Amino acid sequence: MSLLLNLNGWVSPSSTQWFWLLIIGVTALTAHFCITKAMQTAEASVVVILDFLRLPAIGIVGAIAYGEDIDFALFIGALVMLAGNLIAIVRSKRVKKRHRNVA
């Protein structure tokens, strides 16, 4: 679809841009593979909850790699996500324990 929309103004990427496109493609494919393996190994609810922790991690990478300002809200958000993750994991373990005791 993108090719059709860009036929009139197509500019081929330079060799440096091809390199970075390759790196992005490989890392994106690796990330999807890792999420798939995590879903096969652990409960989906735990994997998805922990996946949210990448958001504050990306903020920290942006600060280190690109010199972006780290806002106080980043730490508040990270703490809220971490607390939510911990609560969900503990709650999930309690529910499993109840189901084992009932069965």
CYANA upper distance limits for C-alpha pairs under 8 A (distance plus 0.5 A):
  1 MET  CA      5 LEU  CA      6.91
  2 SER  CA      6 ASN  CA      6.61
  3 LEU  CA      7 LEU  CA      6.51
  6 ASN  CA     10 TRP  CA      5.92
 13 PRO  CA     17 GLN  CA      6.01
 13 PRO  CA     18 TRP  CA      6.56
 14 SER  CA     18 TRP  CA      6.70
 15 SER  CA     19 PHE  CA      6.75
 16 THR  CA     20 TRP  CA      6.96
 17 GLN  CA     21 LEU  CA      6.56
 18 TRP  CA     22 LEU  CA      6.58
 19 PHE  CA     23 ILE  CA      6.79
 20 TRP  CA     24 ILE  CA      6.60
 21 LEU  CA     25 GLY  CA      6.59
 22 LEU  CA     26 VAL  CA      6.63
 23 ILE  CA     27 THR  CA      6.60
 24 ILE  CA     28 ALA  CA      6.48
 25 GLY  CA     29 LEU  CA      6.60
 26 VAL  CA     30 THR  CA      6.57
 27 THR  CA     31 ALA  CA      6.57
 28 ALA  CA     32 HIS  CA      6.82
 29 LEU  CA     33 PHE  CA      6.68
 30 THR  CA     34 CYS  CA      6.62
 31 ALA  CA     35 ILE  CA      6.73
 32 HIS  CA     36 THR  CA      6.63
 33 PHE  CA     37 LYS  CA      6.70
 34 CYS  CA     38 ALA  CA      6.54
 35 ILE  CA     39 MET  CA      6.61
 35 ILE  CA     47 VAL  CA      8.28
 36 THR  CA     40 GLN  CA      6.83
 37 LYS  CA     41 THR  CA      6.66
 38 ALA  CA     42 ALA  CA      6.29
 38 ALA  CA     47 VAL  CA      7.08
 39 MET  CA     43 GLU  CA      6.72
 39 MET  CA     44 ALA  CA      5.79
 39 MET  CA     47 VAL  CA      6.92
 42 ALA  CA     46 VAL  CA      7.57
 42 ALA  CA     47 VAL  CA      7.29
 43 GLU  CA     47 VAL  CA      6.90
 44 ALA  CA     48 VAL  CA      6.50
 45 SER  CA     49 ILE  CA      6.66
 46 VAL  CA     50 LEU  CA      6.65
 46 VAL  CA     85 ASN  CA      8.37
 46 VAL  CA     88 ALA  CA      8.26
 46 VAL  CA     89 ILE  CA      7.01
 47 VAL  CA     51 ASP  CA      6.52
 48 VAL  CA     52 PHE  CA      7.35
 49 ILE  CA     53 LEU  CA      8.24
 49 ILE  CA     85 ASN  CA      6.22
 49 ILE  CA     88 ALA  CA      8.40
 50 LEU  CA     54 ARG  CA      8.44
 50 LEU  CA     85 ASN  CA      6.96
 52 PHE  CA     81 MET  CA      7.59
 53 LEU  CA     57 ALA  CA      7.12
 53 LEU  CA     78 ALA  CA      7.62
 53 LEU  CA     81 MET  CA      7.28
 53 LEU  CA     82 LEU  CA      7.70
 54 ARG  CA     58 ILE  CA      6.45
 55 LEU  CA     59 GLY  CA      6.99
 55 LEU  CA     78 ALA  CA      8.46
 56 PRO  CA     60 ILE  CA      6.85
 56 PRO  CA     74 LEU  CA      6.81
 56 PRO  CA     75 PHE  CA      8.07
 56 PRO  CA     77 GLY  CA      7.94
 56 PRO  CA     78 ALA  CA      6.12
 57 ALA  CA     61 VAL  CA      6.75
 58 ILE  CA     62 GLY  CA      6.58
 59 GLY  CA     63 ALA  CA      6.81
 59 GLY  CA     70 ILE  CA      7.79
 59 GLY  CA     74 LEU  CA      7.73
 60 ILE  CA     64 ILE  CA      6.74
 60 ILE  CA     70 ILE  CA      7.73
 61 VAL  CA     65 ALA  CA      6.22
 61 VAL  CA     66 TYR  CA      8.23
 62 GLY  CA     66 TYR  CA      5.70
 62 GLY  CA     67 GLY  CA      7.17
 62 GLY  CA     68 GLU  CA      6.33
 63 ALA  CA     67 GLY  CA      5.20
 63 ALA  CA     68 GLU  CA      4.82
 63 ALA  CA     69 ASP  CA      6.41
 63 ALA  CA     70 ILE  CA      6.65
 64 ILE  CA     68 GLU  CA      7.92
 70 ILE  CA     74 LEU  CA      7.31
 71 ASP  CA     75 PHE  CA      8.02
 72 PHE  CA     76 ILE  CA      7.07
 73 ALA  CA     77 GLY  CA      6.41
 74 LEU  CA     78 ALA  CA      6.57
 75 PHE  CA     79 LEU  CA      6.58
 76 ILE  CA     80 VAL  CA      6.69
 77 GLY  CA     81 MET  CA      6.64
 78 ALA  CA     82 LEU  CA      6.52
 79 LEU  CA     83 ALA  CA      6.50
 80 VAL  CA     84 GLY  CA      6.58
 81 MET  CA     85 ASN  CA      6.53
 82 LEU  CA     86 LEU  CA      6.66
 83 ALA  CA     87 ILE  CA      6.61
 84 GLY  CA     88 ALA  CA      6.57
 85 ASN  CA     89 ILE  CA      6.62
 86 LEU  CA     90 VAL  CA      6.62
 87 ILE  CA     91 ARG  CA      6.49
 88 ALA  CA     92 SER  CA      6.46
 89 ILE  CA     93 LYS  CA      6.77
 90 VAL  CA     94 ARG  CA      6.80
 91 ARG  CA     95 VAL  CA      6.76
 92 SER  CA     96 LYS  CA      6.78
 93 LYS  CA     97 LYS  CA      6.62
 94 ARG  CA     98 ARG  CA      6.72
 95 VAL  CA     99 HIS  CA      6.76
 96 LYS  CA    100 ARG  CA      6.74
 97 LYS  CA    101 ASN  CA      6.74
 98 ARG  CA    102 VAL  CA      6.61
 99 HIS  CA    103 ALA  CA      6.58
